[in-house]
Amino acid sequence: MSDHSIWVLEYGYVDRFPASNLFAAQPNEGHRRMPYCFALVRSADRCVLVDNGFADEATYRRLTDKYGRTRWAAPVHVLDRIGVTAAQVDAVVLTHNHFDHAGCTGAFPNAHVYIQRREIAQYEAALERPRRFEYLTRSCEPGLPALLAERDREGLATYLDGAAELEPGLAVRPAFDTHTAGSQVVAVTNETDGDWVFAGDNVYSYENLEGLHGDGILAPIAMTTGSATGWLAFAEDLLSSVAGDTRRIIPFHEHRIWERFPSHEFDDGLHVAEISLAGGHGSLLP
């Protein structure tokens, strides 16, 4: 088994995101600071991203107009801050095809891209439906299918069909018909410090799993193409996979990640969290 080090990098945040968009049937929970993040997973000889964010001035302006104060930096520049170049990234694992998770895939020219086949097939099928079904495609990254086709011709894309081990200690598991039709989670298993799971947008906040204000009742995600019942089954399986330890599940839109793990705040207010140094790497925190 090859142990992996893990960092979560924030490339932007929305200061007042409505909690009603995070928790189903909870209209009176106010607002949350919502970061936008991706992860760097490194072994002795591999440099892998779980998702990769987006960089687009028009989208920055749209989100700022909608949610108030925001902050943004291009994901490749965020990686530069910790000494990793875009060319060093040799794999990108996409939890799903939404703009804020897959929007910078083309910025990593040497990366082999992994995604569930169902995610792309269902997106393309949704594009064929009448305009009134736009909800199914509204948040998607429209250029991803063409980019994947190009990478596939170069031998740099894999369309997965369910669970798979990508390399020793790094695997994916399907989460179909939850947040999106072909969502997947990414699991890291280290000999030195155990299991870690990236849940994509199937966990926005620790509160989804720990209950609103810690009441212990699962709080289904609000933005989903599946059902609350399907998500509850997914969440139970997810929790079982880490023996109920929610700290082992890494959300990409949770500001409290900076409190639960060693972290550093840069001058512009963005953060990096150090989840694991099991790969034998030195700390990247000042």
Secondary structure, DSSP 8 states (H G I E B T S, - for coil): ----EEEEEEEEEEEEEEGGGTSTT-TTS-EEEEEEEEEEEE-SS-EEEE------HHHHHHHHHHHS-EEE--HHHHHHHTT--GGG--EEE-S---HHHHTTGGG-TT-EEEEEHHHHHHHHHHHTS-GGGGGGTTTS-TTHHHHHHHHHHTT-EEEE-S-EEEETTEEEEE-TTSSSTT-EEEEEEETTTEEEEE-GGG-SSHHHHH-GGG-S-----SS-SS-HHHHHHHHHHHHHHTTT-GGGEE-SS-TTHHHHS-EEE-TTS-EEEEEEETTS------
